[in-house]
Amino acid sequence: MAEGACSVPGSHGAVVSLARGRKDLVELAGMAEQAERYQDMAECMKAVVQMGGELSLQERNLFSVAYKNLVGARRSEWRALSAIEQKVDGLSNQLARQYRERVAMEIRAVCSEALDLVQKQLEPHAPQAEPHAPQAKPHAPQAEPHAPQAKPHAPQAE
């Protein structure tokens, strides 16, 4: 598989070959987002991650959007196939189940790829967060749960 190519079924890595460096990959990922080509977007961001180093805020956002949308689309497909599977009998039911299982494998592949990139590439380069004590949020006093709430009076017409 080509460097930067996504391991998700149906990917081809061709968009990554257009880039001459990190800046081009980030720009292509942005274009892919606008075109709603999340597979291409993920391939670009995978290549950026594999270059090493810490990601900028823009790069982190592009990475997140790419993988979130890849999973989201497949989850929608899985739900639709699951509904079809519930409606049909016999051979059609078996085909629907097999198709749904294939989509489930794709979901696992996308999630595994994203998780591997985070754990093996991004976490080792992440800056150490400064330790801080959690701050309690101030809470507004609440009315008694059974106390009647006063309603504002509307001006009466004369």
N, C-alpha and C positions, 0 to 999 in steps of 0.2 A: 504494500500500500504506500502511496506517495506520502512524503513528509507533509503533515498538516491535513491530510485527508481524514475525513470523519469516518469512524468505523461503523456508523449507523448504516443499515441497508438502504440502498438507493442513492448513496452519496458518491461523488465522483472526483472531487478535489480540483476540478478544472478552474474554478474562480481563483484559487490560491496561486495558480501559475501566472496569473495576470500581474501579480504584485512584485515589486522590486525590493521591498523592505517592509519594516514594521508600519511605517506611516501609510504606505499604500494598502496594507492589509486592514488597518483600522478604517481607512476611507472606504474601501470596498465593503467592509462590514456595515458601515453606515448606509451605503447605497443599497445593500441587500436588505437591510431593515426597512428602508423606504419602499422597496419593491416587494416586501413581505416574502422574501426568499430566505427563510430562517435556516435552511440547511446550508446554503452558501455562507450565511452569516456565521454559523457555528464553525464551519471549516476555516474561515478567516481568523476567528478568535482563537481557535485551537492552535493555529500556526503562530499567532502572537504569543500565546502562553508558552509554547514550546521554545520560543526564542529566549526565554528565561527573564529573570528580573521581576521587579514589582510592577504591577499594572497601575496605570493612571486611573483616575475616577471614570473617565470616559470609557476606557478599555474594560474596566470592571462592569460598567453598566451594559456595554455591548455584549460581553460574555454572558451576563445574566439574562438579558432579553433573548438572546439566541437560543439558549438551552431551555429557558422557560417556555418559549413558543414552540419549540420542537416537541417538548413533552406535552404541552397543552393540546396541540393539534392531534397527537396520537391518543391522548386520553379521550378526546371527543370522538374519535374514530372507534375506540374501544367501547365506549358507551353505546354508540349507534349499533355496532355489531352485537353487543350484548342484548339489546332490545330486539333485534332481528332474531337472534337465537331463541329468545323466549316465545316468539310468535310462530315459528315454523317447526315442523316435525320431520322425522325420518332423515333422509339423506341431506336435505337442506339444513337441518339442525346440525348435523355433523360437520358440514362444510362451514357453516357460520361459526361453530365452535373453533374449528381449526384456523379459520381466518382471524378470529378474535385472539386466539393464542399467539398467532404470528405478530399481531400488533402489540400484544403484551411483551413479547420478546424484544421488539423494537423500543418500547418504553424502557425496559431494563437496560438495553444497550446504550441509549441516550443518557440515562441517569448514571450508569457505570462510567461512561466516558467523562461526563462532567465531574463526577466525584473523584475519579483518578486524576484528572487535571488539577483539581483543587488540592488534593492531598499530596500529590507527588511533585507538582510544579509550582503551585502558588504558595502554599503554606510555608515551605522552606525559605521563601523570599519575603514573606510578610514581615513588616516591622513589628517589634514587640510592643504591645499596647501598654501604656502606662497604667499601673494599678490605681484604682480609685475606689473609694467607698461608695456603695450605692446610696443615692439620695432619695429620701422619702418624698413623695409628692404631697403637697398640701391638699387636704380635702375640704371642700366647702361643707359647712354644717348642713345636715339633711333634716328635713321635716320628719316628724313622727310618721311611721307608715300608715297609721289609721286616722291621723288627724286630717280633717277636711281642709282642702286647699282653698284659700281665698281667691275669688275670681275678680278681675278688674271690672269695674262697672262701666258699661258703655254709656256714652252721653245719650240722654233721652231727648227725643224730638218734642218740641212744644207746639 
